[in-house]
Each structure stands twice: as C-alpha cells, then as structure tokens.
C-alpha cells in the first residue's frame, strides 16, 4: 500500500444501508454524521434506493445510498470513524453476517488504492455483485466523476449498466 500523508486529500466512497427502526431516518442521521468526521468533508450523497434484504430469515427492505467524502484521514482511521457512527446509531455486531441492522457504513473505495488487511479490504470485496451498491455509486459518478473506476480499471457506470435491476427502486425520501 502507498503511504498516505495526513495532509493529502483523499476521495472515499461510502456505502450506507439501514433496514431497522426507521431506516430513512438512520440514513439521514448518518449523512449528517459523515459531514462531522474530523478532517473530512461530505462532497455528495446519492439518491436513496430501496431493495430487498440479502441475508438470513425474513428481513425488512433496505434503504441504501452512497456518499463521496474528501478526507485527509488514512483508510483505517476513516473506517474507525464509520464504525463509531454505526455504534452511536445502535449497530449491533455479531457472528452472523447480513442480519438486519440500524446502520451499515461500508468503505467501498479510497482513492484508487487496493488494500487487504484483517480489518479492511478496499475495494469492498462484494461491491461489484450488488445493485444496491453500484446504482448509488453510478449516480455519484455521473455527478462528480464520470471516469470513476475500480483500481483494476473497470468503470462504475459500466458495471452498474450491466447489473441486474430486479428488486431495487428509488426510495421515497
């Protein structure tokens, strides 16, 4: 990994999701909290989407979106800030994956780096398989950076165009 200077301005893309306890409210609170992270500026928030839950049992639909941030924080420090926001909004972590939650904040992309540690993988490992990630990212790309790509060069806009749109639609916000 390239060492990042704390003075360097980095662009990070964050996936937001919620399907418990007034999900739309949790997403709006999270967007406000993202704008309060030290050394970080919220550049844009995508339109919000509603989608079927992936995971065990019967779960309520998710509200999903994406945010673009400019930050001088390194990736792991930004991840810890995101986890603090999740915890403040009642996120409960357990051993079972993909359960219903009040808030899920995923660090999807950070500049154009690839990173794999026990704690964080960038780009997010399953983002290219998920319309609820790609569609909001596509919307941000169209607005901020049409050339937005994964580190391997694949275009976010093209990935979204080739992604199945079953079970996802714009949310009433």
N, C-alpha and C positions, 0 to 999 in steps of 0.2 A: 504494500500500500504506500502511496505517496504521502509523505508527512505534510500535514496542513498547518499553515501558520494561523495563529489565532487572529491575526489582523486580516487574513484572507476572507473575502466574501464568497460564500458558497451558496449554491442553489440546491435546495432539498425539496422533494415532493413527498407529501404525507397522505396516506390513505386514512379516511375517517369512516367509522361504522358504528352503528348502535341498533339494537333491537329490543331493548328493555326500558321500561319506565319513561315513557315519552321520548322516543329516540330523536325526534326532530329537535327537541329542546336540548338534549345532550350534545348533538352535533353543533348547534349554535353556541352553546357554552364552550365547547372545545375550540371552536374557531376564535372566540374571544380570548381564551387561554393561550392559544398559539401566538396571538399577537402580543402577549405579555411575556413571552420567553426572553430572558436577557440576551442581548447581542443579536437579536433576531427580529426580522420584520416580515409580517404576513403580506405577501405580494398579491395573492388572489385565492379565491375559494371557488371551486367548480359549482355548477348546478348540482342539486342533490337528486339521487336516484333511489327508487325503492326496488328491492329484489328479494327473491326467496332465500331463506337461510340455507347455508351448507352446514351440515353437522348432524349430530345425533338427535333422535326424537323429533317431536313436533315443536317448531320454534316460530315465533312471530317473524314477519318480514323485517329485513334490514333497511335502514336509511344509510346510504353511502355517499361519499363525496371525496374530493381530494383538495389539498391545499399546496400552494407553492410558497416557500419561505426563502428569504435571504438571511443567512446566518454566518457569524464568524465562529460559531461553536464547531468542534470536531464531531464526527458522526456518533461516537459513543456517548458523548455528553448530551447531544441532542436527543438521542434515544432515552437517556435517563430523564430528561425534561418531559418527554412524551409520556413515559411511564408514570411520572409524578402527576400529570394531568389526569391520566386514566384512573389512578388511585384516588385522587381527590373527587372524581365523579363516580366513585363506587365500584370500580372494576374489581372483580374477584378472580384471582388466578388459581387454577387447579391443574391437576394432571391430565384432565380430559380436554382435548382440543376442540375448537369450533363449537363451543357452547354459547348459549345466549349471553349477551353482555350489555352493560350500560354504555360502554365506550371501548372502542378498539382504535388505536392510533398506530399505523404501521409506517415506518420509514422505508419508502419504496425506492427512491433514487436519491443520490447525493452526488452533485456534480456529475461526472461521468466515470466514477470510480467503481471498482469491483472490490468487495470486502467480504471475507468469510472468517468469522470468529465464533466461539461458543455462544456469544451473546447476540451477535448481529450479522446478518447476511444482506449485502447490497449488491445488485438489485434484489428486491424481495423475491424469494425463490418461486412463488406461485403466481406472481402478478400477471404473467402473460396468458394464464389459463382462465382468468376471472374477468367477466364483463363488468362487474361492479367496481373493479379497479381501473380497467382500461378505458371505459367510457368517460368517467370524470377526468382522467389524465388527458384523454384526447381533447376534451373541452378546454382544459388549461393550455394544452399545447397550441390549439388553434388561436387562443387569445394571447399567449405570452411568447411562445417559441415553436412555430410550426415544424422546425427541424429537430424537435426533441426526440432523442433516441435512447435506447439502452446502450450500455458500454460496448456491446457487440455490434452496434450499428443498426439494429432493427428499429424502424420508425414506430413510435407510439401510435400515430394516426393510422398507419397501415395495419398494425396489429389489431387496433380497435375495429377497423373496417372488416377484418377477416374473423372477428369474434362473433359467436352466436349471441343474438339479442333476445333469446327466449327468457321470459320471467323477469325482465328488467324494464323499468319505465321511469320517466321523470316523476319525481315526488312533488306533491303539493306542498310548497314551502310557504 
